[in-house]
């Protein structure tokens, strides 16, 4: 015969199921209300998450907290379960948690006579918060957290909800702590040791939060480039997180630890990409997606010894992208650094491998194309002629890329140097070439100049005869070109 406990639980869960539709509607109303309330608060708020308690979660709570002994009816149990609906208000720093709590206390200022210590906001009197208890509340693990009980009034029955206010650091830590300690029912011999380690990790994360806050505050004090500086700090932090996530797995997989920090930086730049627009909202949106994706990564499925498989043949949007993409595609299953870069990239991005690859090649070529100063040529050439010259220079760059064949060409600092060298060539072209016919006659000089400049940048060996031939062609042309200093060493060898 089944214990009465399970019959009682089943009755509770059936009631929860009957309430599901109403709970979802209330959850959505709460989310909209608090999002609108906090949107203009300027208190570090960045996101809100809501959830309705699941059958499994409620069942665990009833058994874990002995609710079946404390409350003899389902009505009493629902009245005393504080988090039937849960809201998590996410903010940047731990300090912002306090600011958001103070803001809520200020907004919920009208006392509700029916419930002790409960207050409402005039904009929606059906949403009330218990602001009489001491905050932040200490949890069983000893860590303090802002956790506010609330009620949604209306309909046949009031619905309890709980608000948690958490910074990015505390979200990251609590997710791990919740699964490793709080809901880990396996008997662990060194359980106290693990709890001590988790507390130590929390202390370290709190220190990191304070350091990031100091950086943020420093750049908030009148620096016109403050967003760029904070952006750089956040990107560095994300790069380190990616490196830490994958480094141990790489060592387990291939037996050695590989330094791929620069690859991580390039991947972060790509994940937060928007090469044509510096919109802060788009950047913040991509940042949150990136952080959320890192939390969801299943490292157990990553094998760095396996070849990368595409679901179909890649389709590229230009001749330049096609040449570049096909070269990298061949390299990634033959050379480890190429394989490592795209293995990590494909794990972080949400699409399938071939779509992620197509998007990256398009992003990379557009990033360079948009930053070369081809618009300078418009004063000497028609739009079609300028387009033709730009395409020819880009194809030459891809040809050089294939010859150099290094994953370093994807790194952001290297891309900036490439663009600078290409713009030097374009500037020389602008000063010397006045007609398209002249370009057709002398373009091999400028394509060779680009090749020599980039080969010098990447310390690629150049045959002295090639340099001498280039100098001869320049001497007999109408162009006045400044020779790269790095080419002198090749002339001395002749």
DRENDRENKOL-947003 format. One record per residue (C-alpha): chain; residue number from 1; z, y, x; residue in one letter. Coordinates in steps of 0.25 Angstrom, whole numbers, always signed. Each point is the difference from the previous one (the first is absolute). Layout:
BEGIN
<"A" NUM <Z Y X> "a">
...
***
This chain:
BEGIN
<"A" 1 <+0 +0 +0> "x">
<"A" 2 <-4 +14 +6> "x">
<"A" 3 <+11 +10 +3> "x">
<"A" 4 <+2 +11 -10> "x">
<"A" 5 <-3 +10 +12> "x">
<"A" 6 <-15 -4 +0> "x">
<"A" 7 <-1 +1 -15> "x">
<"A" 8 <+6 +14 +0> "x">
<"A" 9 <-9 +4 +12> "x">
<"A" 10 <-13 -5 -8> "x">
<"A" 11 <+4 +8 -12> "x">
<"A" 12 <+2 +13 +9> "x">
<"A" 13 <-14 -3 +7> "x">
<"A" 14 <-7 -1 -14> "x">
<"A" 15 <+6 +13 -4> "x">
<"A" 16 <-5 +6 +13> "x">
<"A" 17 <-14 -5 -3> "x">
<"A" 18 <+1 +6 -14> "x">
<"A" 19 <+4 +13 +6> "x">
<"A" 20 <-11 +0 +10> "x">
<"A" 21 <-10 +9 -6> "x">
<"A" 22 <+10 +10 -4> "x">
<"A" 23 <+6 +0 +14> "x">
<"A" 24 <-13 +2 +6> "x">
<"A" 25 <-3 +12 -9> "x">
<"A" 26 <+14 +6 +4> "x">
<"A" 27 <-2 -3 +15> "x">
<"A" 28 <-13 +8 -1> "x">
<"A" 29 <+6 +11 -7> "x">
<"A" 30 <+11 +1 +10> "x">
<"A" 31 <-10 +0 +12> "x">
<"A" 32 <-8 +11 -6> "x">
<"A" 33 <+12 +8 -3> "x">
<"A" 34 <+7 -1 +14> "x">
<"A" 35 <-14 +2 +7> "x">
<"A" 36 <-2 +13 -7> "x">
<"A" 37 <+14 +4 +3> "x">
<"A" 38 <-1 -2 +15> "x">
<"A" 39 <-14 +4 +2> "x">
<"A" 40 <+3 +14 +2> "x">
<"A" 41 <+14 -2 +6> "x">
<"A" 42 <-4 +1 +15> "x">
<"A" 43 <+12 -9 +4> "x">
<"A" 44 <-8 -11 +8> "x">
<"A" 45 <-4 -8 -12> "x">
<"A" 46 <-13 -8 +2> "x">
<"A" 47 <+0 -11 -10> "x">
<"A" 48 <+6 -8 -12> "x">
<"A" 49 <+0 -14 -3> "x">
<"A" 50 <+5 -7 -13> "x">
<"A" 51 <+2 -14 -5> "x">
<"A" 52 <+5 -8 -12> "x">
<"A" 53 <+10 -11 +4> "x">
<"A" 54 <-7 -13 +0> "x">
<"A" 55 <+5 -13 -6> "x">
<"A" 56 <+3 -6 +13> "x">
<"A" 57 <+8 +12 +5> "x">
<"A" 58 <+8 +1 -12> "x">
<"A" 59 <+3 -14 +0> "x">
<"A" 60 <+5 +1 +15> "x">
<"A" 61 <+8 +12 -4> "x">
<"A" 62 <+7 -7 -11> "x">
<"A" 63 <+4 -12 +8> "x">
<"A" 64 <+3 +8 +13> "x">
<"A" 65 <+10 +10 -7> "x">
<"A" 66 <+6 -10 -10> "x">
<"A" 67 <-6 +8 -12> "x">
<"A" 68 <+1 -12 -9> "x">
<"A" 69 <+15 +0 +1> "x">
<"A" 70 <+2 +15 -1> "x">
<"A" 71 <-9 +3 -12> "x">
<"A" 72 <+0 -10 -12> "x">
<"A" 73 <-12 +6 -7> "x">
<"A" 74 <-14 +4 +4> "x">
<"A" 75 <+3 +14 -5> "x">
<"A" 76 <+12 +2 +9> "x">
<"A" 77 <-8 -6 +12> "x">
<"A" 78 <-12 +10 -2> "x">
<"A" 79 <+10 +12 -2> "x">
<"A" 80 <+7 -3 +13> "x">
<"A" 81 <-13 -4 +9> "x">
<"A" 82 <-3 +14 +6> "x">
<"A" 83 <-14 -3 +6> "x">
<"A" 84 <-8 -6 -11> "x">
<"A" 85 <-10 +10 +4> "x">
<"A" 86 <+0 +5 +15> "x">
<"A" 87 <-5 +13 +6> "x">
<"A" 88 <-1 +2 +15> "x">
<"A" 89 <-2 +15 +4> "x">
<"A" 90 <-6 -1 +14> "x">
<"A" 91 <+1 +12 +10> "x">
<"A" 92 <-3 +3 +15> "x">
<"A" 93 <+14 +0 +7> "x">
<"A" 94 <+14 -4 -3> "x">
<"A" 95 <+4 +15 -1> "x">
<"A" 96 <-10 +1 -12> "x">
<"A" 97 <+8 -10 -8> "x">
<"A" 98 <+11 +9 -1> "x">
<"A" 99 <-9 +12 -3> "x">
<"A" 100 <-6 -8 -12> "x">
<"A" 101 <+13 -5 -5> "x">
<"A" 102 <+5 +15 +0> "x">
<"A" 103 <-13 +4 -7> "x">
<"A" 104 <+2 -10 -11> "x">
<"A" 105 <+14 +4 -2> "x">
<"A" 106 <-5 +14 -2> "x">
<"A" 107 <-11 -4 -10> "x">
<"A" 108 <+9 -9 -8> "x">
<"A" 109 <+10 +11 -4> "x">
<"A" 110 <+3 -2 -15> "x">
<"A" 111 <+12 -9 -3> "x">
<"A" 112 <-2 -11 -10> "x">
<"A" 113 <+12 -1 -9> "x">
<"A" 114 <-3 -14 -4> "x">
<"A" 115 <+1 -6 +14> "x">
<"A" 116 <+11 +4 +10> "x">
<"A" 117 <-6 +6 +13> "x">
<"A" 118 <-14 -1 -5> "x">
<"A" 119 <-9 +12 +1> "x">
<"A" 120 <-15 +3 -5> "x">
<"A" 121 <-11 +9 +3> "x">
<"A" 122 <-5 +10 -11> "x">
<"A" 123 <-14 -5 +1> "x">
<"A" 124 <+3 -14 -4> "x">
<"A" 125 <+14 -2 -6> "x">
<"A" 126 <-2 -15 -2> "x">
<"A" 127 <+1 -2 +15> "x">
<"A" 128 <+14 +1 +5> "x">
<"A" 129 <+7 -2 +13> "x">
<"A" 130 <+14 -4 +4> "x">
<"A" 131 <+3 +11 +10> "x">
<"A" 132 <+15 -2 +0> "x">
<"A" 133 <+1 -11 +10> "x">
<"A" 134 <+2 +2 +15> "x">
<"A" 135 <-14 +0 +8> "x">
<"A" 136 <-5 -6 +9> "x">
<"A" 137 <+6 -13 -5> "x">
<"A" 138 <+4 -11 +11> "x">
<"A" 139 <-7 -13 -2> "x">
<"A" 140 <+6 -14 +4> "x">
<"A" 141 <-7 +1 +14> "x">
<"A" 142 <+8 +13 +3> "x">
<"A" 143 <-12 +9 -1> "x">
<"A" 144 <+0 +12 -9> "x">
<"A" 145 <-11 +3 -10> "x">
<"A" 146 <-3 +9 -11> "x">
<"A" 147 <+0 -8 -13> "x">
<"A" 148 <+1 +7 -13> "x">
<"A" 149 <+2 -7 -14> "x">
<"A" 150 <-8 +5 -11> "x">
<"A" 151 <-3 -2 -15> "x">
<"A" 152 <-12 +2 -8> "x">
<"A" 153 <+4 +3 -15> "x">
<"A" 154 <-9 -3 -11> "x">
<"A" 155 <-5 -11 -9> "x">
<"A" 156 <+9 -10 -5> "x">
<"A" 157 <+7 -2 +13> "x">
<"A" 158 <+3 +8 +13> "x">
<"A" 159 <-6 -5 +13> "x">
<"A" 160 <+7 +0 +13> "x">
<"A" 161 <-7 +4 +13> "x">
<"A" 162 <+4 +2 +14> "x">
<"A" 163 <-5 +11 +10> "x">
<"A" 164 <+0 -3 +15> "x">
<"A" 165 <-4 +11 +10> "x">
<"A" 166 <-5 -5 +13> "x">
<"A" 167 <-6 +5 +12> "x">
<"A" 168 <-12 -7 +7> "x">
<"A" 169 <+10 -5 +11> "x">
<"A" 170 <+9 -6 -11> "x">
<"A" 171 <-11 -6 -8> "x">
<"A" 172 <-5 -7 +12> "x">
<"A" 173 <+14 -5 +4> "x">
<"A" 174 <+5 -4 -14> "x">
<"A" 175 <-12 -8 -3> "x">
<"A" 176 <+3 -9 +12> "x">
<"A" 177 <+15 +0 -2> "x">
<"A" 178 <-2 -4 -15> "x">
<"A" 179 <-9 -12 +3> "x">
<"A" 180 <+7 -4 +13> "x">
<"A" 181 <+15 +2 -4> "x">
<"A" 182 <+2 +3 -14> "x">
<"A" 183 <-9 -10 -7> "x">
<"A" 184 <+0 -10 +11> "x">
<"A" 185 <+8 -12 -6> "x">
<"A" 186 <-3 -9 +12> "x">
<"A" 187 <+13 -4 +7> "x">
<"A" 188 <-1 +7 +14> "x">
<"A" 189 <+10 -3 +11> "x">
<"A" 190 <+0 +13 +6> "x">
<"A" 191 <-1 +8 -13> "x">
<"A" 192 <+10 +11 +5> "x">
<"A" 193 <-8 +1 +13> "x">
<"A" 194 <-12 +3 -9> "x">
<"A" 195 <+7 +10 -8> "x">
<"A" 196 <+5 +7 +13> "x">
<"A" 197 <-14 +1 +5> "x">
<"A" 198 <-5 +6 -13> "x">
<"A" 199 <+10 +11 +1> "x">
<"A" 200 <-4 +2 +14> "x">
<"A" 201 <-15 +1 -4> "x">
<"A" 202 <+4 +10 -11> "x">
<"A" 203 <+7 +9 +10> "x">
<"A" 204 <-12 +0 +9> "x">
<"A" 205 <-9 +3 -12> "x">
<"A" 206 <+10 +12 -4> "x">
<"A" 207 <-2 +5 +14> "x">
<"A" 208 <-15 -1 -1> "x">
<"A" 209 <+1 +8 -13> "x">
<"A" 210 <+8 +11 +6> "x">
<"A" 211 <-9 +1 +12> "x">
<"A" 212 <-12 +1 -9> "x">
<"A" 213 <+7 +10 -9> "x">
<"A" 214 <+3 +9 +13> "x">
<"A" 215 <-15 -1 +3> "x">
<"A" 216 <-4 +4 -14> "x">
<"A" 217 <+10 +12 -1> "x">
<"A" 218 <-5 +5 +14> "x">
<"A" 219 <-14 +0 -5> "x">
<"A" 220 <+4 +7 -14> "x">
<"A" 221 <+5 +12 +7> "x">
<"A" 222 <-12 +9 +0> "x">
<"A" 223 <-10 -9 +8> "x">
<"A" 224 <-14 +2 -6> "x">
<"A" 225 <-3 -14 +5> "x">
<"A" 226 <+12 -7 -6> "x">
<"A" 227 <-8 -9 -8> "x">
<"A" 228 <-8 -5 +11> "x">
<"A" 229 <+13 -2 +9> "x">
<"A" 230 <+7 -8 -11> "x">
<"A" 231 <-13 -8 -3> "x">
<"A" 232 <+0 -4 +15> "x">
<"A" 233 <+14 -4 +0> "x">
<"A" 234 <-2 -9 -13> "x">
<"A" 235 <-12 -6 +6> "x">
<"A" 236 <+7 -3 +13> "x">
<"A" 237 <+11 -7 -8> "x">
<"A" 238 <-10 -8 -9> "x">
<"A" 239 <-7 -4 +13> "x">
<"A" 240 <+13 -5 +6> "x">
<"A" 241 <+3 -8 -13> "x">
<"A" 242 <-14 -7 +0> "x">
<"A" 243 <+2 -3 +15> "x">
<"A" 244 <+14 -6 -2> "x">
<"A" 245 <-5 -8 -12> "x">
<"A" 246 <-12 -7 +7> "x">
<"A" 247 <+5 +0 +14> "x">
<"A" 248 <+10 -12 -2> "x">
<"A" 249 <-10 -8 -8> "x">
<"A" 250 <-11 +2 +11> "x">
<"A" 251 <+9 -5 +10> "x">
<"A" 252 <+4 -12 -8> "x">
<"A" 253 <-15 -2 -3> "x">
<"A" 254 <-6 +1 +14> "x">
<"A" 255 <+12 -2 +9> "x">
<"A" 256 <-1 +14 +6> "x">
<"A" 257 <+3 +14 -4> "x">
<"A" 258 <-12 +10 +0> "x">
<"A" 259 <+1 +15 +0> "x">
<"A" 260 <-7 +5 -12> "x">
<"A" 261 <+7 +13 -3> "x">
<"A" 262 <-12 +9 +1> "x">
<"A" 263 <-7 -9 -10> "x">
<"A" 264 <+12 +2 -9> "x">
<"A" 265 <-2 +15 +1> "x">
<"A" 266 <-15 -1 -3> "x">
<"A" 267 <+3 -9 -12> "x">
<"A" 268 <+11 +10 -6> "x">
<"A" 269 <-10 +11 +2> "x">
<"A" 270 <-10 -8 -8> "x">
<"A" 271 <+10 -5 -11> "x">
<"A" 272 <+3 +15 -2> "x">
<"A" 273 <-14 +4 +1> "x">
<"A" 274 <-7 +11 -7> "x">
<"A" 275 <-10 +5 +10> "x">
<"A" 276 <-7 +11 -9> "x">
<"A" 277 <+13 +5 -6> "x">
<"A" 278 <+14 +5 +5> "x">
<"A" 279 <+6 -2 -14> "x">
<"A" 280 <+15 -2 +1> "x">
<"A" 281 <+1 -7 -13> "x">
<"A" 282 <-10 -10 +4> "x">
<"A" 283 <+7 -2 +13> "x">
<"A" 284 <+13 -2 -6> "x">
<"A" 285 <-6 -10 -10> "x">
<"A" 286 <-6 -8 +11> "x">
<"A" 287 <+13 +0 +8> "x">
<"A" 288 <+8 -6 -12> "x">
<"A" 289 <-11 -11 -2> "x">
<"A" 290 <+1 -3 +15> "x">
<"A" 291 <+15 -1 +0> "x">
<"A" 292 <+0 -9 -12> "x">
<"A" 293 <-11 -9 +6> "x">
<"A" 294 <+8 -2 +13> "x">
<"A" 295 <+12 -4 -9> "x">
<"A" 296 <-9 -11 -7> "x">
<"A" 297 <-6 -6 +13> "x">
<"A" 298 <+2 -15 +0> "x">
<"A" 299 <+0 -2 +15> "x">
<"A" 300 <+0 -15 -1> "x">
<"A" 301 <-15 -1 -4> "x">
<"A" 302 <-5 +8 +12> "x">
<"A" 303 <-6 -9 +11> "x">
<"A" 304 <-5 +8 +12> "x">
<"A" 305 <-8 -12 +5> "x">
<"A" 306 <-9 -2 -12> "x">
<"A" 307 <-13 +7 -1> "x">
<"A" 308 <-2 +11 -10> "x">
<"A" 309 <-8 -4 -12> "x">
<"A" 310 <-8 +9 -8> "x">
<"A" 311 <-3 -3 -15> "x">
<"A" 312 <-14 +4 +1> "x">
<"A" 313 <-9 +8 +10> "x">
<"A" 314 <+4 +14 +2> "x">
<"A" 315 <-9 +11 -6> "x">
<"A" 316 <+0 +13 +7> "x">
<"A" 317 <-5 +14 -5> "x">
<"A" 318 <-8 +5 +12> "x">
<"A" 319 <-8 -5 +12> "x">
<"A" 320 <+11 +5 +9> "x">
<"A" 321 <+11 -7 -8> "x">
<"A" 322 <-8 -13 +0> "x">
<"A" 323 <-2 +0 +15> "x">
<"A" 324 <+15 +3 +3> "x">
<"A" 325 <+5 -10 -11> "x">
<"A" 326 <-8 -12 +4> "x">
<"A" 327 <+4 +2 +15> "x">
<"A" 328 <+15 +0 -4> "x">
<"A" 329 <-2 -11 -9> "x">
<"A" 330 <-5 -9 +11> "x">
<"A" 331 <+11 +5 +9> "x">
<"A" 332 <+12 -3 -9> "x">
<"A" 333 <-1 -15 +1> "x">
<"A" 334 <-3 +0 +15> "x">
<"A" 335 <+9 +10 +6> "x">
<"A" 336 <+15 +1 -3> "x">
<"A" 337 <+2 +15 +0> "x">
<"A" 338 <-10 +2 -11> "x">
<"A" 339 <+5 -12 -8> "x">
<"A" 340 <+14 +5 +1> "x">
<"A" 341 <-4 +14 -5> "x">
<"A" 342 <-7 -5 -12> "x">
<"A" 343 <+10 -11 -3> "x">
<"A" 344 <+11 +10 -1> "x">
<"A" 345 <-9 +10 -8> "x">
<"A" 346 <-4 -10 -10> "x">
<"A" 347 <+14 -5 -2> "x">
<"A" 348 <+4 +14 -4> "x">
<"A" 349 <-11 +5 -8> "x">
<"A" 350 <-1 -5 -14> "x">
<"A" 351 <-14 -4 -2> "x">
<"A" 352 <-7 -13 +5> "x">
<"A" 353 <-5 -1 +15> "x">
<"A" 354 <-14 +4 -2> "x">
<"A" 355 <+3 +12 -9> "x">
<"A" 356 <+11 +5 +10> "x">
<"A" 357 <-10 -2 +12> "x">
<"A" 358 <-11 +8 -8> "x">
<"A" 359 <+10 +11 -3> "x">
<"A" 360 <+5 +1 +14> "x">
<"A" 361 <-14 +1 +6> "x">
<"A" 362 <-4 +11 -10> "x">
<"A" 363 <+13 +8 +3> "x">
<"A" 364 <-2 -1 +15> "x">
<"A" 365 <-15 +4 +0> "x">
<"A" 366 <+3 +11 -10> "x">
<"A" 367 <+12 +5 +8> "x">
<"A" 368 <-9 +2 +12> "x">
<"A" 369 <-12 +5 -7> "x">
<"A" 370 <+8 +11 -8> "x">
<"A" 371 <+7 +5 +13> "x">
<"A" 372 <-13 +2 +8> "x">
<"A" 373 <-5 +14 +0> "x">
<"A" 374 <-14 -3 -5> "x">
<"A" 375 <+1 +12 -9> "x">
<"A" 376 <-2 +9 +12> "x">
<"A" 377 <-15 -6 +1> "x">
<"A" 378 <-3 +6 -14> "x">
<"A" 379 <-4 +13 +6> "x">
<"A" 380 <-11 -6 +8> "x">
<"A" 381 <-4 -12 -9> "x">
<"A" 382 <-3 -3 -14> "x">
<"A" 383 <+11 -8 -8> "x">
<"A" 384 <-9 -13 +1> "x">
<"A" 385 <-2 +3 +15> "x">
<"A" 386 <+15 +2 +2> "x">
<"A" 387 <+3 -13 -7> "x">
<"A" 388 <-10 -8 +8> "x">
<"A" 389 <+6 +6 +13> "x">
<"A" 390 <+14 -4 -4> "x">
<"A" 391 <-4 -14 -4> "x">
<"A" 392 <-7 -2 +13> "x">
<"A" 393 <+13 +5 +8> "x">
<"A" 394 <+8 -9 -9> "x">
<"A" 395 <-9 -12 +3> "x">
<"A" 396 <+1 +3 +15> "x">
<"A" 397 <+16 +0 -2> "x">
<"A" 398 <+0 -14 -6> "x">
<"A" 399 <-9 -5 +11> "x">
<"A" 400 <+10 +5 +10> "x">
<"A" 401 <+11 -5 -9> "x">
<"A" 402 <-6 -14 +1> "x">
<"A" 403 <-2 +1 +15> "x">
<"A" 404 <+15 +4 +3> "x">
<"A" 405 <+5 -10 -10> "x">
<"A" 406 <+15 +4 -1> "x">
<"A" 407 <+9 +0 -11> "x">
<"A" 408 <+5 +13 +6> "x">
<"A" 409 <-12 +7 -6> "x">
<"A" 410 <+7 -1 -13> "x">
<"A" 411 <+13 +7 +4> "x">
<"A" 412 <+2 +14 -5> "x">
<"A" 413 <+2 +7 +13> "x">
<"A" 414 <-13 -6 +6> "x">
<"A" 415 <-8 +3 -13> "x">
<"A" 416 <+4 +15 +3> "x">
<"A" 417 <-5 -1 +14> "x">
<"A" 418 <-13 -6 -5> "x">
<"A" 419 <-2 +11 -10> "x">
<"A" 420 <+3 +10 +11> "x">
<"A" 421 <-11 -6 +9> "x">
<"A" 422 <-10 -1 -11> "x">
<"A" 423 <+2 +15 -4> "x">
<"A" 424 <-2 +4 +15> "x">
<"A" 425 <-14 -7 -1> "x">
<"A" 426 <-3 +7 -13> "x">
<"A" 427 <+4 +13 +6> "x">
<"A" 428 <-10 -2 +11> "x">
<"A" 429 <-10 -4 -10> "x">
<"A" 430 <+2 +12 -8> "x">
<"A" 431 <-1 +10 +12> "x">
<"A" 432 <-13 -7 +5> "x">
<"A" 433 <-8 -6 -11> "x">
<"A" 434 <-6 +10 -10> "x">
<"A" 435 <-11 -9 -7> "x">
<"A" 436 <+0 -14 -5> "x">
<"A" 437 <-13 -3 +9> "x">
<"A" 438 <+8 +4 +12> "x">
<"A" 439 <+11 -9 -4> "x">
<"A" 440 <-10 -12 -1> "x">
<"A" 441 <-5 +3 +14> "x">
<"A" 442 <+14 +1 +6> "x">
<"A" 443 <+10 -8 -9> "x">
<"A" 444 <+1 -11 +11> "x">
<"A" 445 <+7 +10 +9> "x">
<"A" 446 <+11 +3 -11> "x">
<"A" 447 <+1 -14 -3> "x">
<"A" 448 <+2 -4 +14> "x">
<"A" 449 <+10 +12 +2> "x">
<"A" 450 <+8 -6 -11> "x">
<"A" 451 <+0 -14 +6> "x">
<"A" 452 <+4 +5 +14> "x">
<"A" 453 <+11 +9 -6> "x">
<"A" 454 <+6 -12 -8> "x">
<"A" 455 <-2 -10 +11> "x">
<"A" 456 <+8 +10 +9> "x">
<"A" 457 <+10 +1 -10> "x">
<"A" 458 <+2 -15 -1> "x">
<"A" 459 <-2 -2 +15> "x">
<"A" 460 <-12 -9 -2> "x">
<"A" 461 <-8 -2 +13> "x">
<"A" 462 <-13 +8 +0> "x">
<"A" 463 <-11 -4 +9> "x">
<"A" 464 <-3 +12 +10> "x">
<"A" 465 <-15 -1 -2> "x">
<"A" 466 <+3 +3 -15> "x">
<"A" 467 <+7 +13 +3> "x">
<"A" 468 <-11 +4 +10> "x">
<"A" 469 <-11 -3 -10> "x">
<"A" 470 <+8 +9 -11> "x">
<"A" 471 <+1 +11 +10> "x">
<"A" 472 <-14 +0 +3> "x">
<"A" 473 <-4 +0 -15> "x">
<"A" 474 <+9 +12 -2> "x">
<"A" 475 <-6 +8 +12> "x">
<"A" 476 <-14 -2 -6> "x">
<"A" 477 <+4 +4 -14> "x">
<"A" 478 <+3 +13 -7> "x">
<"A" 479 <+14 -3 -2> "x">
<"A" 480 <+12 +6 +7> "x">
<"A" 481 <+11 -10 +0> "x">
<"A" 482 <+13 +0 +7> "x">
<"A" 483 <+3 -13 +7> "x">
<"A" 484 <+12 -8 -3> "x">
<"A" 485 <+10 +0 +13> "x">
<"A" 486 <+2 -15 -1> "x">
<"A" 487 <-15 -2 +3> "x">
<"A" 488 <+2 +5 +14> "x">
<"A" 489 <+6 -12 +6> "x">
<"A" 490 <-13 -8 -4> "x">
<"A" 491 <-9 +10 +7> "x">
<"A" 492 <+8 -2 +13> "x">
<"A" 493 <-3 -15 -1> "x">
<"A" 494 <-15 +2 +1> "x">
***
